[in-house]
Amino acid sequence: MKPKVAFFDFAGCEGDQLQVANLEEDILALLGQVEVVSFREVMKEHSDNYDIAFVEGSCTRLQDEDRLKTIRNNAKIVVALGSCAAIGGINSLKNYKDLDNVRKTVYGENAKLFDSYAARPIDAVVPVDAYVYGCPIDKDDFLHVVKSLLLGKKPDTLTYPVCVECKKNENVCAFERGQFCAGPVTRAGCNSCCVNEGTICWGCRGLVDNPNENSHKEVLMKYGLSIDNAISKFRLYFGWQEAKR
Amino acid sequence: MKQSNVDVEVHHITRVEGHGNINVNIKNGLIEKCEWAIPEAPRFFEAMVVGRSWNELHHITSRICGICSIGHTLASLKATESAMGITVSEQDLKLRKLALHA
């Protein structure tokens, strides 16, 4: 019998589920291996009977924790899908600000209607079995994680930074182009896609395990960039990870 | 008019980005309740971009919606350019329109 899979979303843009919906020719192969029983973004059917739950988005409210815990109880395997679920992601930008002010800035006198706490990855609320990083996720990376899970393996996580892939792709270093780049400390797995297209690594896959901080400080010094500036850039995606460190 | 009773309760509209509920009650042909609710968690983008550099804004706001990220990117670029008095070339405009339609 095919494993039953379900997709859920919390605070996020649902772009990672869109990447799954856009798998194109690979979607038929995927559907040959699993049965999708819930996926609100693309279908109306729903069932609470599933083996693997893919969860997109951060948890940003106390009342969302119950829903997340129910999903955890229903599923044998929970996968964090995308930056918001895996590392807190861009939602964590608000964690650096006074939350009451944040709520008032956007909703004025109706702020009391909009509960919120510090944005966090889903593993801050429930145990998570596997991660698909990226904003958005990479389709091949997603398929790799699914294949590993279907084979009963724990998906391997790359422990080197984006620079490794970027060098292999023979890109001109963004620092050489006079820009700041989060590649030296960001987890690889995207094949350095943003730098390949002429821009910078924004750090969307999160801080790599054991980043080489001293080496990165040397790079910043060499190119006359301040550490404060680097930290500000890292906060686009690393907010929750910074708070944990 | 037919004196009908209709109750519509859609809990989470499907095949869209975002969570929305629809509640409609019609009694004897009269609408008693007609509600559109957005139960999802707010993300506060307007506050998140405060204090960030101008060249990060389009990247941040494109994350408002995964489906229409290009629309949000272009709207943000337009706002930033307007604030800074920048006029973009015909080539840029064509590229942006192409991105919107692709």
Interface residues (C-beta under 8 A of the other chain):
Chain A: D9 F10 A11 G12 C13 E14 G15 D16 Q17 L18 R40 E41 V42 M43 K44 G57 T60 R61 D64 I90 N91 L93 K94 K97 N101 V102 R103 T105 V106 Y107 F114 S116 C135 P136 W202 S232 L236
Chain B: H12 T14 R15 V16 E17 G18 H19 E40 A41 P42 R43 F44 F45 E46 A47 M48 V50 R52 S53 E56 H59 I60 R63 I64 C65 G66 I67 S69
